[in-house]
Amino acid sequence: MTNARFPDETFRAIADPTRRAILDALAGGERSVTELCAMFDVTQSAISQHLRVLRDAGLVAPRREGRSRLYHVEAAPLRAVYDWAAHYERFWAKKLDALGALLDREADIARRGADLETLAPFAVTLDQLGACGLHFSLLLMMASS
């Protein structure tokens, strides 16, 4: 099965947290089923089933060494996941930029002593948030300084 034609197989394979953890373990180098079993609190049968799903998705491949199989990551199918997630990066990039700006302002306030006049631009009332008229200021900044 060529995974490039079936990106849904990749998404299904990485949807399971144990399979993602197996991929993480294999990213550090080849491992046998026995080594993987020692890393997880599941049976050898369960690890083998997870490896089969990952193998069917083209995400891992075995290599025979003596009587055992050593599994390694085949990362190419993850490109579809990367491409899909990159489409949404603009949304979290804006949020992270806004968070960074807020943290920078808070650090400036903390350096200046966090007096009430300095905090005034950051004060928010619950009316502004659509609730009753109680005043809500960013006391968290003062508590952390």
N, C-alpha and C positions, 0 to 999 in steps of 0.2 A: 504494500500500500504506500503510495507516494503521498506524504503528508501535505505537500504544497497544494494538492487538490482538495484536501480535507482539513482545513484549519479548525473546524469544529472538534475534531478528534484531539487536537492539542489543548483546546480550551477545556474539554471534558476531562482530559488527563490531569491537568494542573488544578482543577477545581477541588480536588481532595487534598486536605492539609498533609496527610501522610505521604502522598505522592510528591508534593512540593518539598517536603523534608527529605525524601529520598533523593530527589534531584539536587538539593543543597549538599547532601552528603557526597554524592557522586561528583559534584563540581570540584571537590577537593582531591579527586583521584579515583581510580578504579577500585571497586570493592566487590567482594563475593557476596552471595546471598547470606552466608553465615555471618559475615561481618555486618551486613545490614540488619540482620535479626538481632544482633547484640546491641545495636543502637536504638532499637524500637521495642516497645512493650507489646509486640504482636507475634503471632505464630509464623513459622517459616512458610506455611501455606499462604498466609495473608500477604507476606512480603512478595512471594512469587506471583500472586495475583496482581498486586500493585505493579510489579515489574512488567508483567504481561501487558497491562494497560499502557504503561509508559512505552514499551517496545512497539506495540501496535500503533501508537501515535508517532513513532519515529523519534522519541525523545531520549531513549537509551538503546544501547546495543551491547550484546555480550561478546566476549572474546574468550575462547577456550584456553585454559592453561592447565595442562595435566587433566585431572578429573574434575576440576571446578570451572565455573564460568565467572569471569570478572566482568562486571558491568561498568560502562562509562557513559557520560552524557553526550548526546548528539544535539547540539544547541540550535541548529538551523531552523527547526520548526517553531522555535520560540520567537522567530522574527515576526510571525503573524500576530503574536500577542503584543510584542513591542510596537508594531505599527498601529495596532488598534488602540493601545493605551496612549501612544503619542498624540493621537487625534484629540484626546481629552486633556492633554497637558496644559493647554492654554487656560483651562478653568482653574486648576490647582495652582498654576504659576501666578495668576492674579491674586489669589487668596494668600499665597505665601509672601508675595511682594507686599501686600497690605499688612500682613502680620509683622513682617520685618520692619516696616515703617512705624507701626505702633510700638514695637519693642524698642526701636531707636528713640522715639519720643519719650517713652517711659524711662529709658536710661538717662536721657538728658535731664528729665525732671528729678530723678533720684540724685544726679550729680549736683543739681542746683538747690537741693534741700527740700524739695517737694512742699513749698508753701502753698497756701490756698489760692493765691493769685495765679501761681503757675499752673495749678490744677484746673482753674476755671474753664479753659478751652476744652477740657476733656470731660467736664461734668455733663451728665445726661439726666433728664427727668423721665420718670415713667410715663408722663404725658407724651413725651416724644416717642416713647416706645409703644404708645397706644393704651396705656393703663391709667390708673388713678394718679393723683397729683403728688405722690411721694417723691422726694428727691433721692436720686441714686447717683453717687459719684464713685469714681474709681478709687475706693479706699484700699483696694488690694495693692495699689502701687505704694501707698504710704506704709502699709504693713510690711512690704518686702524690703523697704529701705532701712 
